[in-house]
Amino acid sequence: MIGIDADYLVHDAGVAVRAVNYDSTYFRDFVRAGLMMLQTEFQKTHPFGELGRLVQFFAADLFAFKEATFAREQEVRISRMIRRDPTMEHGYRDIGGHDRNKEPLAALPLSIRGSASGACLYTAMPLNLGGISSIRSIGFGPRCSEETERQVKSAIGSMMSTGAVWRSEAMIEG
């Protein structure tokens, strides 16, 4: 686990950071309110200038919900909006973002990596601003090997301006 300065990501890298919500009732209410807001905007907007922006916000916030069975994870999602674009290498493109001064940020390149469920599209998050790193800590799970820990510390540890390295302990069920 890498601890990152969320203020930097939100205000200087144009990235959405959301704590995941596991409450199905709240999810239902959120979707209902979001769709009502979009319907209201659809009815009053021609052409659909503001509607597109609102749809992006609504869609991005949907990534912050999971089933209650995953609640023990207490996950935080970091995302950046992408759009389907058949002219791009992987069929999608990052739409860019804005910094805290509302200045536009360039689109980030998209890449493909392997995962337990197959190929996964991802955007490497910009973790540096003017040579200052946003990495604040590095954490390792109880099953992480010493070799993997050494490799991560070697690769990322030098990017940390300040911070801590820690290891979690295994949870005992029962």
Summary of the structure (lengths in Angstrom):
residues: 174
radius of gyration: 19.1
end to end distance: 25.5
largest distance: 59.3
contacts: 401
relative contact order: 0.17
helix: 36%
strand: 28%
